[in-house]
Amino acid sequence: MDNEIPISGGRLNRGRLVRVGDFVLRPADEDADVEHAIIEVGKVFRGVPKTFGRDSSGRLKLEWIEGESGELVDEDAVKSKTRLLSVGALLRDLHDSTEGAVTERVSIFRGSLDPSGIQEVVCHGDAGPGNFIFRDGTAFALIDWEMTSPGRRSWDLATALRYWAPFRNPANQKPAELLLDPWQRAEWILDGYSASDNLRLETVRLLPLNQKVQAEYVIGRIKARGAEVYEEWVDKGGIRRLDLDDAWLGGESEKLLQAWRFK
């Protein structure tokens, strides 16, 4: 019998994911609607893990996808450009594949995190570096679908830009991240997506609201795991980091829009 190997990383399920052979086991308390959403999306989109039901402990059993996890800081600009163009392209593939019937089916059992109520496509919902799998330097698949829900294309893109550009409070960035050009990186993602001018502007406009809504969701989910887990997360700076990004994006929103219009 294969041993359980803990999987590092994650935020909402840190320390609760394991690999067993060719499978990933997710917590037994994972919402069933996440499993249903993965199944529906997997019917039309190649970049999602296959599902294999539940194990004897009730844990959700998913395919282990071979490849490299995303890195925010690459070795050189050429490698960064290739990666970020492919990030945009993979999100475009997800959205185009799920527009219409799949989104309608997912919306039956999965509420939207996008506060607009508009349900254009199925959003991954947490499209940051740690949730992309790359092969030969190109985005191949998306993992960790816990925050998936119907929404606007721009809502999912705003999440990707916040994490990949990144558009975050400098106090929350590592020294190497401070050397990145967030506008150039955002443009590469949107170019890979083949985003229209209107979609680009709408995505940038949504950055502060996207940060606020997702921060509230994360806080709620961590609280649901119990007081001890929540207090440990707060002690390690979880709330502080979210508050810093929230305040920074809120204060910089108009500057961001102006910079995008005239860059």
KEKE-3310 file (N, C-alpha, C; in steps of 0.2 Angstrom, whole numbers, plus 5000, padded with zeros to 4 digits):
npx = (5004:5003:5011:5005:5009:5012:5006:5013:5011:4996:4981:4968:4967:4979:4991:4982:4981:4985:4996:4994:5001:4996:4987:4978:4972:4959:4952:4939:4928:4927:4917:4903:4899:4910:4916:4906:4907:4920:4918:4909:4916:4927:4921:4922:4934:4951:4961:4959:4959:4955:4942:4939:4930:4927:4938:4939:4939:4931:4937:4940:4945:4957:4965:4982:4992:5006:5020:5026:5024:5018:5029:5031:5042:5053:5067:5072:5066:5061:5057:5047:5038:5033:5027:5017:5010:5004:4997:4986:4981:4977:4967:4958:4954:4948:4937:4930:4927:4918:4907:4890:4881:4888:4891:4878:4874:4883:4880:4868:4871:4881:4885:4889:4905:4907:4901:4892:4883:4882:4884:4894:4904:4912:4922:4939:4943:4954:4966:4981:4999:5002:4992:4993:4999:5013:5020:5035:5037:5025:5008:4998:4988:4975:4974:4966:4952:4943:4938:4930:4917:4902:4904:4910:4921:4930:4931:4938:4950:4954:4958:4969:4978:4980:4988:4998:5004:5013:4998:4999:5001:5016:5023:5019:5026:5040:5058:5063:5051:5048:5055:5049:5039:5024:5014:5018:5018:5005:5000:5005:4998:4984:4986:4989:4976:4969:4962:4949:4950:4940:4938:4950:4951:4939:4943:4955:4948:4941:4950:4951:4939:4938:4949:4944:4932:4937:4945:4936:4930:4940:4943:4931:4931:4942:4939:4929:4935:4938:4942:4955:4963:4960:4965:4979:4982:4979:4989:5000:5000:4990:4978:4983:4990:4980:4973:4982:4984:4971:4969:4979:4975:4963:4966:4974:4967:4961:4973:4978:4969:4970:4984:4983:4975:4983:4995)
npy = (4994:5011:5025:5039:5055:5071:5086:5101:5119:5128:5136:5137:5124:5120:5108:5098:5090:5076:5065:5050:5038:5039:5048:5062:5066:5074:5084:5076:5084:5092:5102:5094:5100:5105:5094:5090:5101:5100:5088:5092:5103:5096:5088:5096:5103:5101:5104:5100:5091:5073:5065:5052:5048:5044:5040:5027:5034:5044:5055:5066:5060:5063:5064:5064:5076:5077:5088:5105:5116:5133:5147:5163:5171:5171:5164:5172:5186:5181:5168:5171:5179:5169:5160:5167:5172:5159:5157:5166:5161:5148:5151:5157:5146:5138:5147:5149:5136:5132:5141:5144:5130:5122:5131:5134:5122:5121:5132:5128:5121:5128:5142:5159:5168:5180:5196:5202:5194:5190:5177:5172:5162:5147:5151:5148:5154:5155:5158:5158:5157:5145:5136:5132:5120:5117:5112:5109:5123:5129:5133:5120:5114:5117:5117:5113:5117:5123:5136:5138:5144:5151:5165:5182:5183:5193:5194:5182:5184:5196:5190:5182:5192:5199:5190:5186:5197:5205:5213:5219:5224:5232:5229:5216:5208:5199:5203:5200:5200:5213:5218:5216:5220:5224:5229:5226:5212:5209:5213:5203:5192:5196:5197:5184:5179:5185:5197:5209:5227:5233:5222:5222:5234:5233:5222:5227:5237:5230:5225:5230:5226:5213:5208:5211:5204:5191:5190:5190:5178:5169:5171:5167:5154:5149:5152:5143:5131:5130:5137:5136:5134:5145:5155:5152:5155:5169:5173:5170:5180:5181:5188:5201:5202:5201:5212:5223:5221:5224:5237:5244:5241:5247:5260:5263:5261:5271:5276:5265:5262:5274:5273:5262:5266:5275:5270)
npz = (5000:4996:5003:5013:5007:5013:5006:5002:5005:5000:5007:5013:5015:5021:5026:5025:5014:5005:4995:4988:4979:4963:4966:4973:4989:4996:5010:5020:5023:5013:5002:4994:4983:4976:4971:4962:4953:4948:4941:4931:4925:4920:4909:4898:4898:4898:4907:4921:4936:4935:4943:4956:4965:4982:4996:5008:5020:5017:5010:4996:4981:4969:4953:4952:4945:4935:4934:4935:4948:4948:4948:4955:4953:4940:4931:4920:4909:4897:4900:4910:4902:4893:4902:4908:4897:4894:4905:4904:4892:4896:4906:4897:4889:4899:4902:4889:4887:4896:4895:4895:4894:4904:4914:4918:4923:4934:4942:4948:4959:4965:4972:4968:4969:4964:4966:4957:4952:4939:4928:4918:4915:4921:4934:4940:4952:4961:4955:4956:4957:4964:4960:4947:4936:4927:4911:4902:4903:4901:4905:4910:4917:4930:4947:4964:4966:4976:4977:4966:4955:4947:4937:4931:4917:4919:4933:4937:4930:4937:4949:4945:4940:4952:4960:4951:4945:4954:4961:4975:4992:4994:5006:5008:5000:4994:4993:4980:4972:4972:4962:4951:4936:4937:4928:4915:4917:4920:4907:4899:4903:4900:4886:4883:4885:4875:4878:4876:4874:4883:4892:4898:4905:4913:4921:4928:4935:4944:4953:4967:4973:4971:4979:4992:4993:4991:5002:5013:5011:5013:5026:5032:5029:5035:5049:5050:5052:5065:5081:5086:5075:5067:5076:5076:5063:5063:5072:5064:5055:5046:5045:5045:5033:5024:5027:5024:5010:5006:5010:5003:4989:4989:4991:4980:4969:4960:4955:4949:4938:4931:4927:4919:4909:4902:4900)
capx = (5000:5007:5011:5003:5014:5009:5007:5015:5007:4989:4980:4962:4968:4986:4992:4977:4981:4991:4997:4995:5003:4994:4981:4978:4966:4957:4948:4932:4923:4927:4910:4902:4897:4916:4917:4902:4909:4926:4916:4906:4921:4931:4918:4923:4940:4956:4966:4957:4961:4950:4939:4939:4925:4929:4941:4936:4938:4927:4941:4939:4951:4958:4971:4989:4994:5013:5022:5029:5020:5020:5033:5030:5048:5056:5074:5073:5060:5058:5053:5041:5033:5031:5023:5011:5005:5001:4992:4981:4978:4973:4961:4953:4952:4943:4931:4927:4924:4912:4902:4884:4877:4891:4890:4871:4873:4887:4876:4863:4873:4887:4884:4894:4908:4907:4895:4888:4877:4883:4886:4896:4908:4915:4928:4943:4942:4960:4971:4987:5005:5002:4987:4994:5004:5016:5024:5039:5036:5018:5003:4995:4982:4973:4972:4963:4946:4939:4934:4927:4910:4901:4905:4912:4928:4935:4932:4943:4956:4956:4961:4975:4982:4982:4993:5003:5007:5007:4995:4999:5004:5023:5024:5018:5030:5047:5062:5063:5045:5047:5059:5045:5035:5017:5010:5020:5016:4997:4998:5006:4992:4979:4988:4988:4969:4967:4957:4948:4951:4935:4939:4956:4949:4935:4947:4958:4943:4938:4955:4950:4933:4940:4953:4940:4927:4940:4948:4931:4929:4946:4942:4926:4933:4947:4935:4925:4939:4939:4945:4962:4966:4960:4970:4985:4983:4980:4996:5006:5000:4985:4973:4987:4992:4974:4971:4987:4982:4964:4970:4983:4972:4958:4969:4978:4962:4961:4979:4979:4965:4974:4990:4981:4972:4988:5002)
capy = (5000:5017:5029:5046:5060:5077:5091:5107:5124:5129:5141:5135:5117:5119:5102:5093:5087:5071:5061:5043:5035:5043:5052:5067:5065:5081:5083:5073:5089:5096:5102:5090:5104:5106:5088:5091:5106:5098:5084:5096:5106:5091:5086:5101:5107:5096:5106:5099:5084:5068:5063:5045:5046:5045:5034:5024:5039:5050:5060:5066:5057:5066:5063:5068:5079:5078:5094:5109:5121:5139:5151:5170:5174:5166:5165:5178:5189:5177:5163:5174:5180:5162:5157:5172:5171:5153:5157:5169:5156:5142:5154:5158:5140:5136:5151:5147:5129:5132:5146:5141:5124:5120:5136:5134:5116:5122:5137:5125:5118:5131:5149:5163:5173:5186:5199:5205:5190:5188:5170:5171:5156:5145:5154:5144:5157:5156:5157:5161:5153:5138:5132:5131:5115:5119:5107:5113:5130:5131:5131:5114:5112:5121:5112:5116:5121:5125:5143:5138:5146:5154:5172:5185:5182:5198:5192:5177:5188:5200:5186:5180:5198:5201:5185:5185:5203:5205:5219:5218:5229:5230:5226:5208:5206:5197:5207:5198:5202:5220:5220:5214:5225:5222:5231:5221:5205:5209:5214:5197:5188:5198:5196:5177:5178:5189:5201:5215:5233:5234:5217:5223:5239:5230:5218:5232:5241:5225:5222:5231:5222:5206:5207:5212:5198:5184:5190:5189:5171:5165:5172:5163:5147:5147:5152:5137:5125:5130:5143:5135:5135:5152:5159:5151:5158:5176:5174:5170:5186:5180:5194:5207:5202:5203:5219:5227:5221:5227:5244:5246:5241:5252:5267:5264:5259:5276:5276:5259:5264:5279:5270:5257:5270:5279:5266)
capz = (5000:4995:5009:5012:5007:5014:5001:5005:5001:5001:5012:5016:5017:5023:5030:5025:5008:5004:4989:4988:4973:4958:4968:4979:4994:4999:5016:5019:5024:5007:5000:4988:4976:4973:4967:4956:4949:4945:4936:4926:4921:4917:4903:4893:4899:4899:4912:4928:4938:4935:4950:4957:4970:4989:4999:5014:5025:5014:5007:4989:4977:4963:4949:4953:4938:4935:4931:4939:4951:4946:4952:4954:4950:4935:4930:4916:4907:4892:4903:4913:4897:4890:4907:4909:4891:4894:4911:4901:4887:4899:4908:4891:4887:4904:4901:4883:4887:4901:4894:4892:4898:4910:4919:4920:4928:4940:4946:4951:4966:4967:4972:4965:4973:4960:4969:4952:4950:4932:4927:4911:4914:4927:4937:4945:4958:4965:4949:4958:4955:4967:4958:4940:4934:4920:4908:4898:4904:4898:4909:4907:4921:4936:4953:4970:4964:4981:4976:4959:4955:4941:4937:4925:4915:4922:4940:4937:4928:4942:4954:4942:4940:4959:4962:4946:4943:4958:4963:4982:4996:4994:5013:5008:4994:4995:4989:4972:4969:4972:4956:4945:4933:4937:4922:4910:4918:4919:4900:4896:4905:4896:4879:4882:4885:4870:4881:4873:4878:4888:4897:4902:4909:4918:4925:4933:4939:4949:4958:4975:4976:4971:4985:4998:4993:4992:5009:5017:5010:5016:5033:5034:5028:5041:5055:5050:5054:5072:5084:5087:5068:5066:5080:5074:5057:5064:5075:5059:5051:5040:5045:5044:5026:5020:5028:5021:5003:5005:5011:4998:4983:4990:4991:4974:4964:4955:4951:4944:4932:4927:4925:4914:4903:4899:4900)
cpx = (5004:5006:5008:5008:5011:5011:5008:5011:5000:4988:4974:4963:4975:4987:4987:4976:4987:4991:4998:4995:5001:4988:4982:4971:4965:4952:4941:4927:4923:4919:4909:4901:4904:4917:4913:4904:4915:4923:4913:4911:4925:4928:4920:4930:4946:4961:4963:4958:4954:4948:4938:4935:4929:4933:4937:4935:4934:4931:4940:4946:4951:4964:4977:4991:5002:5014:5025:5024:5022:5024:5032:5036:5052:5064:5076:5066:5057:5054:5047:5036:5030:5026:5017:5007:5001:4996:4986:4977:4974:4967:4956:4950:4946:4936:4927:4924:4918:4906:4896:4881:4881:4891:4883:4871:4877:4883:4870:4865:4879:4886:4890:4898:4908:4900:4890:4882:4877:4886:4888:4899:4909:4921:4932:4942:4948:4966:4978:4993:5004:4997:4987:5000:5006:5020:5028:5038:5030:5013:4999:4988:4981:4971:4969:4957:4941:4935:4931:4919:4909:4902:4907:4919:4932:4936:4938:4950:4959:4960:4968:4980:4984:4988:4999:5007:5013:5005:4994:5002:5012:5026:5023:5022:5037:5052:5063:5057:5044:5051:5055:5041:5028:5013:5012:5018:5008:4996:5000:5000:4986:4980:4986:4980:4966:4961:4956:4950:4946:4936:4945:4954:4944:4939:4951:4954:4941:4943:4953:4944:4935:4944:4949:4935:4931:4943:4943:4929:4934:4945:4937:4927:4938:4944:4931:4929:4941:4943:4953:4966:4966:4964:4977:4987:4983:4987:5001:5005:4995:4981:4977:4988:4986:4972:4976:4985:4976:4965:4974:4979:4966:4960:4972:4973:4962:4967:4980:4975:4968:4980:4988:4979:4978:4995:5004)
cpy = (5006:5021:5036:5051:5067:5082:5097:5113:5124:5134:5139:5128:5115:5113:5097:5089:5082:5068:5054:5040:5040:5047:5057:5066:5072:5079:5080:5078:5094:5096:5098:5094:5105:5100:5088:5096:5104:5093:5087:5099:5101:5088:5090:5104:5102:5098:5106:5092:5079:5066:5055:5044:5048:5039:5032:5029:5045:5055:5060:5064:5060:5064:5067:5070:5080:5085:5098:5114:5128:5143:5158:5173:5169:5168:5171:5180:5185:5171:5165:5176:5174:5160:5161:5172:5165:5153:5160:5164:5150:5145:5155:5152:5137:5140:5149:5140:5128:5137:5143:5136:5122:5125:5136:5128:5117:5127:5134:5123:5122:5139:5153:5168:5180:5190:5202:5201:5187:5182:5169:5164:5153:5147:5149:5147:5158:5154:5160:5155:5146:5134:5131:5125:5117:5112:5110:5120:5133:5129:5125:5112:5117:5116:5116:5121:5123:5131:5143:5140:5150:5162:5175:5183:5187:5197:5187:5180:5192:5196:5184:5186:5200:5197:5185:5191:5205:5212:5218:5224:5227:5227:5218:5205:5204:5202:5206:5200:5209:5223:5219:5220:5222:5223:5227:5214:5204:5209:5207:5192:5189:5197:5188:5175:5181:5193:5207:5221:5234:5229:5219:5229:5237:5226:5222:5235:5236:5223:5224:5227:5215:5204:5207:5206:5192:5184:5188:5181:5167:5166:5167:5156:5144:5147:5145:5130:5125:5136:5142:5136:5142:5157:5158:5155:5166:5177:5174:5176:5186:5186:5200:5208:5204:5210:5224:5227:5225:5235:5247:5246:5246:5259:5268:5263:5264:5277:5271:5260:5269:5277:5265:5261:5273:5276:5266)
cpz = (5000:5002:5008:5013:5008:5008:5004:5002:5003:5006:5016:5019:5019:5028:5030:5019:5008:4997:4991:4981:4967:4959:4973:4983:4997:5005:5015:5020:5018:5004:4994:4982:4973:4969:4961:4951:4945:4939:4930:4921:4917:4910:4897:4893:4901:4905:4919:4930:4937:4942:4950:4964:4977:4992:5005:5020:5023:5011:4999:4986:4970:4960:4951:4946:4939:4931:4936:4942:4949:4951:4950:4951:4946:4934:4925:4913:4901:4895:4907:4908:4894:4895:4907:4903:4891:4900:4908:4896:4891:4903:4903:4889:4892:4903:4895:4883:4891:4900:4892:4897:4904:4915:4922:4925:4934:4945:4950:4959:4969:4967:4970:4970:4970:4962:4963:4950:4943:4932:4920:4910:4921:4929:4941:4952:4963:4960:4951:4956:4957:4964:4950:4940:4927:4918:4902:4898:4902:4903:4906:4911:4927:4941:4959:4968:4969:4980:4970:4960:4949:4942:4931:4923:4918:4929:4941:4935:4933:4947:4951:4942:4947:4961:4957:4945:4947:4959:4970:4985:4996:5001:5013:5003:4996:4991:4982:4969:4968:4965:4950:4942:4932:4931:4916:4911:4917:4911:4897:4897:4901:4889:4878:4882:4879:4872:4877:4877:4884:4893:4901:4907:4915:4923:4930:4937:4945:4954:4965:4977:4976:4977:4991:4998:4995:4999:5014:5017:5013:5023:5036:5034:5034:5048:5056:5052:5062:5075:5085:5080:5066:5070:5078:5068:5058:5067:5070:5054:5046:5040:5043:5037:5022:5021:5024:5013:5002:5006:5005:4991:4983:4988:4984:4968:4958:4951:4947:4938:4928:4923:4919:4908:4899:4899:4893)
residu = (MET:ASP:ASN:GLU:ILE:PRO:ILE:SER:GLY:GLY:ARG:LEU:ASN:ARG:GLY:ARG:LEU:VAL:ARG:VAL:GLY:ASP:PHE:VAL:LEU:ARG:PRO:ALA:ASP:GLU:ASP:ALA:ASP:VAL:GLU:HIS:ALA:ILE:ILE:GLU:VAL:GLY:LYS:VAL:PHE:ARG:GLY:VAL:PRO:LYS:THR:PHE:GLY:ARG:ASP:SER:SER:GLY:ARG:LEU:LYS:LEU:GLU:TRP:ILE:GLU:GLY:GLU:SER:GLY:GLU:LEU:VAL:ASP:GLU:ASP:ALA:VAL:LYS:SER:LYS:THR:ARG:LEU:LEU:SER:VAL:GLY:ALA:LEU:LEU:ARG:ASP:LEU:HIS:ASP:SER:THR:GLU:GLY:ALA:VAL:THR:GLU:ARG:VAL:SER:ILE:PHE:ARG:GLY:SER:LEU:ASP:PRO:SER:GLY:ILE:GLN:GLU:VAL:VAL:CYS:HIS:GLY:ASP:ALA:GLY:PRO:GLY:ASN:PHE:ILE:PHE:ARG:ASP:GLY:THR:ALA:PHE:ALA:LEU:ILE:ASP:TRP:GLU:MET:THR:SER:PRO:GLY:ARG:ARG:SER:TRP:ASP:LEU:ALA:THR:ALA:LEU:ARG:TYR:TRP:ALA:PRO:PHE:ARG:ASN:PRO:ALA:ASN:GLN:LYS:PRO:ALA:GLU:LEU:LEU:LEU:ASP:PRO:TRP:GLN:ARG:ALA:GLU:TRP:ILE:LEU:ASP:GLY:TYR:SER:ALA:SER:ASP:ASN:LEU:ARG:LEU:GLU:THR:VAL:ARG:LEU:LEU:PRO:LEU:ASN:GLN:LYS:VAL:GLN:ALA:GLU:TYR:VAL:ILE:GLY:ARG:ILE:LYS:ALA:ARG:GLY:ALA:GLU:VAL:TYR:GLU:GLU:TRP:VAL:ASP:LYS:GLY:GLY:ILE:ARG:ARG:LEU:ASP:LEU:ASP:ASP:ALA:TRP:LEU:GLY:GLY:GLU:SER:GLU:LYS:LEU:LEU:GLN:ALA:TRP:ARG:PHE:LYS)
# end
